[in-house]
Amino acid sequence: MNHFLSRNSVDELKPLLEKARQIKQNPFEHATLGKNKTMVLLFFNPSLRTRLSTQKAALNLGMNVIPLNVSQAWGVEFEDGTIMNFDKAEHIKEAAAVISQYADIIGIRTFSGLKSKEQDYGEIVLSQFVKYATVPIINLESATVHPLQSMTDLFTIEEYKRKTRPKVVLTWTPHPRALPQAVSNSFVEWIKKTDYELVITHPKGYELSPQFSKDCTVEYEQGKALEEADFVYAKNWSSFSEYGKIISKEENWMITAQKMALTNDAYFMHCLPIRRNVVVEDAVLDGPNSIVIQQAKNREIIAQTVLSELLKNKSKF
């Protein structure tokens, strides 16, 4: 593994999940693996769990960590061949090259703008850093995917599943703001690589990009989709076809205890942050089958697993 950008960065998943299990049992076993190594974390967007879990994971390995809110630095130009006579003071060619002089690994978090499908799904920020940096890159969430979150989700399901082939339901839920498709895309991308039964449920018009949802079972009746589910993963996303728009509120898609009663005593999952009594009612989120906090804890484990792999392979970069 030279970079960690998406599910496609991982050749063999099972050994990586086994490594994560070992790290969870003894997180400080390799406390000197990152000694005298530095990770720079670039945040183009706000973060709580990703920032803290990735930094904690790096510290567990003995790394130095430098977080930078990019909005507090120069504006960065990502287009090649542009005449830089407007508001951007630094080009990605120099920015990525210079940061690579200070960092052994670079983590990048950048959201979609939800204005241009072509620009977002072209992953301009991430791809340009990969092109011009000379050290490994970790995707801390990009315009279209969030691999650290989704590998965490898969690891959490593996921990809690009661049968070999659980039924996993990804359900759209209401939200007052237009949100990216990144978490949902990524969740589908990772779960499709397992033998789980995956069902996606959402109102019509909220279909995900075929790039991710191809060959998936889609059910437009939420109640039917939830029947006999073993895991319910709730997440909002804006429309892909009418890009970035909220095309309907569908407040009746909130996850309730009544809906969870349709399942096979399913565990409730969400990436957080979550809007109580909008996405899910308190009775579910505070109930015994809610594993959102355990899920969040596993973000540290997965970040440490990925960092370990990148540190071991850095000599081959």
N, C-alpha and C positions, 0 to 999 in steps of 0.2 A: 504494500500500500504506500504510494508516494504522496497522495493527497486524500482527504476525506471530503468528498463533494456531494455524493449521493449514494444510493444503494449500489450503483454500478462501480463504486470504488472498492467494494468488498468482493473478493473472489470466492472465498469459502466462509459462509456465515456461521456454521456450527462451531468451528474452533474458536471463533471470536466470541461467541456467546459463552462458551465454556471458560474462556479466559476471563470474561466479565464475572462469572460466578466465583472464580478463584480470587479475583480482586475484591469482590464484596466480602468474602470470608476473611481476607487479610489485606486491607488496603495499603498498608505501609511496608509490604514485603519488598518492594522495589523502590524504597524511599530515596535512593541515590541515582536512579536511572537518569534523571534529568539534571543532575548536579552540574552547575556551570552552564546550563542551557537556559535560554530565555524565550518566552512566548509573548508576542505582542497581540493584544486583542483589539480589533478595530470595530467600533460600534457606530454604524451609520444610523441606527435606530435604537430606541430604548430597550432595556433588558433587565430582568431580575434573576430568574432561574438560570438562564444560559450564562450570564455573566458570573454569578456566584459559583455555580456548579463547575464550570470550566476552570475558573481560577482555583477553586479548592482542589480539583483533580490534579492540576499542574503542581500545586504546592505539595500534594501527597507524594509526588514523584521527585521532589527536590528542585523543581524548576523556579526560576525567577519569572514574574509576570508583570507586564506593563500594559494596562488597559488605557485605551484612548477613545474618547468621544470625538468622532471625526468632525462633528459640527463645530467643535472648538478649535479646529485646525484650519488650514487653508482649504478652500473649495477645490475639489479634485475634478479635472477634466478626463473623461473616459473615451472620447471619440478620437480616433487616429486622424491625422491630417488637418485638424481644425486650426483656425486662426484664433489664438487665445487673447482676444481684445475685449472680452466681456468680464464676467464676475469670477471666473475660475483662475486661480493663481498657480496651480501645480498640476502637471500632467501625470497620469497614472504610470507612464514609463519611468519617470524619475521617482515618484512616490513609492512604487512597489520595489524598485531597485534599492532605494535608500533604506526602507524599512527592513529589507532582507539583510542589510549589513548589521542591523541591531538584533535581529530575531533569528532563532533556529526554527520556529514554527510561527505562522501567522494565522490567527482566527479572524473571520470576517462575518459580520452580521449586517444584512441589508434587506429591507422589505421591498415588495413590489409597490410601484406607484399607483397601480390600478387605473392607469389612464391609457397606456399603450400595451396591448397584448403582445405585439411583436417585440417591444423593448423588454418587457418583463420576462417573457419566455425565451428571450435571447440571452438572459442572465449576463448582461453587460458588465456589471460591477465585478461579479465573481470571476467571469471568464477572463477579464482583463488583468486581474490580479494573478490568476494562474499563468497567464501568458508572460507577464513581466517580472514576477517574483522569482527568486532563485532558491526559495526554501519551501517546504511543504505548507499547504493551505488546508485549514479546517473550515468547513461551512457551518457557521453558527446559526444559520437560517438565511436563505436567499429569497429571491423573488418567487421561486416556484417550489422549493423543497426545504425540509428541515430534518436532515438525516440523523443528527444527534437525538432529536426528540423521537423520531420513529424507531430507531434502533432501541432506544429506551422503552418505548411502548411494547415492542416485540419481546424484549427481555423480561418485562413485567408480566406479560401474558404467559410466557414460559414458566415463570415462577408460580403463578396462581392457577394455571389451568388444571382442571380436574379430570380431563380426558385427553387422549392423544390428539384428536381433531376437533377442537372447540369451534363453535359457531361464533364468529366475531362480526358485530354490526357497527358500521360507521354511519352515524345518523347526523344529518344536518339539523341545526337548532337555530332559533331566532337570535338576533343581535341587533342593537340599534345602529351600529356602524357597519359600513362595508369593509369586510375583512378579506385578506389574501386567501388563495387556495393552497398555499405552501404546505401547511401541516396535513391537510387532507390528502393532497397529492402524494406526499411522502409516506403517509401511513399506508395508503393503498399500494404504493410501490414496494414497500417492505413486506407487507402481509401477503401480497401475491406470490412472493418467493417461498412461502410456506405451503403446507398442505391443509391449512385451516379452511373452514368454510367461511368465506367473506361475502357479506351482503352490504351494499351501499343503499341508503334510503334518504331521499330528499324530495322536496316538491318539484314538480316539473318546471324546467327552466334553470335549475341549479346543477345540471350535469357537469361533471368535471371534464377536464381536457381528455380526449381520447388517448392522448399520449400516456396517460396514467390509468384510465378506467377501462381501457379495451379489455374485452373478455370477462369483465366483472359482472356479477349479478346485481342488477339495480331494481329496487322495489319502491314504487311511489307511494305505497300505503305503509306508513310508519308502523302501525300496530301489527300488521302482517309480518313485516321485516323483523320485529322484535320477538316474535314467537319463538320460544325455545333457545334464545340467544344465551351464550355463556359469558360474553363480554359485550358491553355497550360503550362505544367510544363516541362521545358527543362533541361536535365541532360545527361552528358556523363558517360559511364561506360565501363570498359574493358570486355573482353569475360569471361564468366563463364565456357563454355565447353572447350575452349583452355585457361585455367585459367590465368588471368592477362595479356593477350596479346591484342595488337591492331591488329585485323585481317584485317581491312580495314579502310581507312581514311574517305571515304564518305563525302567529303567536301560539297556536295550538300544537306546535311541534316541540314545545318545551318538554323535557324529560320529567315525568312525575312518578310518584310511587305506584300509581295505578298502572302506568305503562310498564314499569319494571316488573310488575306482577305477571306480565305476559311472558316473561323470560324464564329461563332455567336457573332462577336464583342468580342472575348475572351480576358480575362485578361492573361497577360504573367507573369509567375512565375519562379523563380530560387533561389536556396539556397545561392548563392554567395560563393566565388568570381567567377566572370564570365569573360571570355575572349571575349572582344568585337570584332565583325566582324569575329569571328571563331565559337562561339556557337550561337550568335545572332547578327544581324546587329544593328547599332546605332539607326536606325529609329524605331525599335521595343522597344529596351531597354529604349530609351528616350521618347517614346510615351506615350500618356495619359492612355493607358491600361496596362502599366507596373506597377506592384505592388510589385516589389522586395524590395524596401525600407520599405514599410509598413510591408511586410513579415519579414524583419530583425528586425524591431521594436518589432514585436510580439514575437520574441525569448525571450525577457526579461519577457513578460507577462506569457508565458508558463513556463519558468524556475521558476518564482515566484509561480505559481500555484502548480507546482510539489513540490517545497521546502516546501510550506505551508502544503501540505498533509503529507510529510515525517516528518515534525516537530510535527504535531498533533499526528501522529501515533508512534512516536519514543518510547514512553513509553511502547508500546506493542511489541517492537522489541526483 
